[in-house]
C-alpha cells in the first residue's frame, strides 16, 4: 500500500477512534476533519501518531494534560526569525497547541512532553505528514483513555444528629389533631377509619383492651392518631372516677409510656376535675420528647398513660345541722 493510499484511509481510521462506524459514502462526500484519539500507554507506543496537514491551514491539538515542553527539528515558534517547516504556538502549562505547516510537503516529527497528574511526565511523538487536498485535519483531541474516577463523598462524623425533614409542630397542628380525634370519637369505628384514610399523613389505631386501674380512677386508651408530617402522636382516652368523691387531677402530670421510655405530655385537653362515678374523655398530644427531638412513636405501639391526683373533695360539703335559737317559728 502506497503512502497516498494510507493517507486516504486516515479519515476512516479517525472515525473508528472517535467511536462511530465509518460510512465510506458519507465520509467520501464530507471527510472528517475533527478527530478524537485515545492515547496508548507510553510503554505501548510503537510509532508516532500521524496527523495529516496542509500548508496555509492550522491544526489545533488538545491534550488531556498541560504541555511542559516540546522539541523537533523543523519546528519554529517564529517563522520570521527562525526558519522552519512548521510554526508551533504553545504555552507551557496549557493543554492546547497550534501547528501550522509553512512549507509544501512538510514532513516532520514533533515530541510533546506532557505533565501527568502526580508530577510524572510523558512524551507524545506526533508525525505531521502532507495530506492530499481536502483530507487535512483541522483539530485533534487526545484523551487519556482512563475514565475519570467519580469523586468519593466526603464523610465526617458530626456531633449533631441529622436535620429532620419533618415539619415543625405548631399549636395549630396540635389543635387540628385534637379536633380530628373528637370527630372520630363521635363517629363509628368504620367512620373513624374513613376519616383517617382521607388524609395520607394520618395513621389510626383503635384499642379495645381493659382499662388500667389507678385505684381511685381508671384510664382506657380508645384512639391513637399520628401525623407523619410532624411526627406528632395524639391519644384519646377515657378517664373514669371509681369513688364517691370529686377527683382533682394535676394537669402537668400526664405522661405516656412506651417500653422503658417515658414522655411527658405538654398538651392535654381535659377538665382536670371528675365527679363521682363520671367518665370523661381526655385528648393528649405528644409532639416532641424531653430532648426536643421527634419521638418516632407509632399509634400501634404498646402505650400506657398515667396522670397524678392533686386530691379529692366531698362533692356535697354542706350538711343541715340544727342550731339553738334558729328553729322554725
ChimeraX attribute file (.defattr): number of C-alpha atoms within 10 A of each C-alpha:
attribute: neighborCount
match mode: 1-to-1
recipient: residues
	/A:1	5
	/A:2	7
	/A:3	8
	/A:4	11
	/A:5	9
	/A:6	10
	/A:7	19
	/A:8	16
	/A:9	12
	/A:10	20
	/A:11	25
	/A:12	20
	/A:13	14
	/A:14	20
	/A:15	21
	/A:16	15
	/A:17	15
	/A:18	16
	/A:19	10
	/A:20	10
	/A:21	11
	/A:22	17
	/A:23	11
	/A:24	13
	/A:25	9
	/A:26	10
	/A:27	13
	/A:28	13
	/A:29	9
	/A:30	12
	/A:31	19
	/A:32	21
	/A:33	18
	/A:34	18
	/A:35	20
	/A:36	19
	/A:37	20
	/A:38	14
	/A:39	18
	/A:40	13
	/A:41	10
	/A:42	10
	/A:43	6
	/A:44	8
	/A:45	12
	/A:46	8
	/A:47	9
	/A:48	14
	/A:49	15
	/A:50	14
	/A:51	23
	/A:52	20
	/A:53	26
	/A:54	25
	/A:55	17
	/A:56	10
	/A:57	14
	/A:58	20
	/A:59	21
	/A:60	17
	/A:61	19
	/A:62	19
	/A:63	20
	/A:64	17
	/A:65	20
	/A:66	20
	/A:67	24
	/A:68	19
	/A:69	15
	/A:70	18
	/A:71	13
	/A:72	14
	/A:73	12
	/A:74	16
	/A:75	22
	/A:76	20
	/A:77	15
	/A:78	13
	/A:79	14
	/A:80	8
	/A:81	8
	/A:82	11
	/A:83	14
	/A:84	19
	/A:85	20
	/A:86	27
	/A:87	20
	/A:88	20
	/A:89	14
	/A:90	17
	/A:91	15
	/A:92	15
	/A:93	13
	/A:94	14
	/A:95	17
	/A:96	18
	/A:97	18
	/A:98	17
	/A:99	21
	/A:100	20
	/A:101	25
	/A:102	18
	/A:103	14
	/A:104	11
	/A:105	16
	/A:106	18
	/A:107	18
	/A:108	17
	/A:109	19
	/A:110	22
	/A:111	17
	/A:112	18
	/A:113	19
	/A:114	23
	/A:115	19
	/A:116	15
	/A:117	9
	/A:118	6
	/A:119	6
	/A:120	8
	/A:121	14
	/A:122	15
	/A:123	16
	/A:124	18
	/A:125	18
	/A:126	17
	/A:127	17
	/A:128	22
	/A:129	20
	/A:130	22
	/A:131	21
	/A:132	14
	/A:133	8
	/A:134	12
	/A:135	21
	/A:136	25
	/A:137	23
	/A:138	19
	/A:139	18
	/A:140	18
	/A:141	17
	/A:142	16
	/A:143	16
	/A:144	15
	/A:145	12
	/A:146	8
	/A:147	7
	/A:148	7
	/A:149	6
	/A:150	6
	/A:151	6
	/A:152	6
	/A:153	6
	/A:154	5
	/A:155	6
	/A:156	6
	/A:157	6
	/A:158	7
	/A:159	6
	/A:160	6
	/A:161	8
	/A:162	7
	/A:163	6
	/A:164	10
	/A:165	8
	/A:166	11
	/A:167	10
	/A:168	14
	/A:169	16
	/A:170	11
	/A:171	8
	/A:172	8
	/A:173	15
	/A:174	21
	/A:175	15
	/A:176	12
	/A:177	22
	/A:178	22
	/A:179	13
	/A:180	16
	/A:181	24
	/A:182	15
	/A:183	14
	/A:184	21
	/A:185	16
	/A:186	10
	/A:187	14
	/A:188	11
	/A:189	11
	/A:190	9
	/A:191	14
	/A:192	20
	/A:193	16
	/A:194	13
	/A:195	16
	/A:196	19
	/A:197	13
	/A:198	9
	/A:199	10
	/A:200	10
	/A:201	13
	/A:202	19
	/A:203	18
	/A:204	22
	/A:205	17
	/A:206	17
	/A:207	12
	/A:208	9
	/A:209	9
	/A:210	10
	/A:211	16
	/A:212	15
	/A:213	14
	/A:214	14
	/A:215	9
	/A:216	15
	/A:217	20
	/A:218	17
	/A:219	23
	/A:220	21
	/A:221	22
	/A:222	17
	/A:223	22
	/A:224	24
	/A:225	24
	/A:226	26
	/A:227	22
	/A:228	16
	/A:229	14
	/A:230	20
	/A:231	23
	/A:232	25
	/A:233	25
	/A:234	25
	/A:235	26
	/A:236	24
	/A:237	19
	/A:238	16
	/A:239	22
	/A:240	21
	/A:241	22
	/A:242	20
	/A:243	16
	/A:244	15
	/A:245	18
	/A:246	20
	/A:247	22
	/A:248	17
	/A:249	19
	/A:250	13
	/A:251	19
	/A:252	13
	/A:253	15
	/A:254	18
	/A:255	17
	/A:256	19
	/A:257	15
	/A:258	14
	/A:259	10
	/A:260	5
	/A:261	8
	/A:262	14
	/A:263	18
	/A:264	17
	/A:265	21
	/A:266	16
	/A:267	19
	/A:268	20
	/A:269	14
	/A:270	15
	/A:271	12
	/A:272	16
	/A:273	18
	/A:274	22
	/A:275	20
	/A:276	18
	/A:277	13
	/A:278	15
	/A:279	16
	/A:280	17
	/A:281	19
	/A:282	20
	/A:283	21
	/A:284	26
	/A:285	24
	/A:286	23
	/A:287	27
	/A:288	21
	/A:289	16
	/A:290	11
	/A:291	8
	/A:292	8
	/A:293	12
	/A:294	18
	/A:295	16
	/A:296	14
	/A:297	16
	/A:298	20
	/A:299	21
	/A:300	15
	/A:301	12
	/A:302	10
	/A:303	15
	/A:304	15
	/A:305	19
	/A:306	15
	/A:307	18
	/A:308	14
	/A:309	16
	/A:310	13
	/A:311	11
	/A:312	17
	/A:313	12
	/A:314	12
	/A:315	12
	/A:316	8
	/A:317	6
	/A:318	7
	/A:319	6
	/A:320	5
	/A:321	6
	/A:322	8
	/A:323	7
	/A:324	6
	/A:325	7
	/A:326	7
	/A:327	7
	/A:328	4
	/A:329	4
